[in-house]
Amino acid sequence: MQIPLHSYDLIDLLDELHPEVIYDPAQSKEEFLLRQGERRLILRLKALREVEQMEHRAR
């Protein structure tokens, strides 16, 4: 896998690699929490990117 050079492309790649997580009682709770935290981070990055793009368009 090639790592993207632009942060927007990296965010999109992470979004693809770490989809939304649904709790499965048969799965380790620690693994679920880790994956859920990764997903929250990706969603936060996407929100910040959206704000940055809106600010850039307003200039």
HELIX and SHEET records of a PDB file:
HELIX    1   1 SER A    7  LEU A   17  1                                  11    
HELIX    2   2 LYS A   29  ALA A   58  1                                  30    
END                                                                             
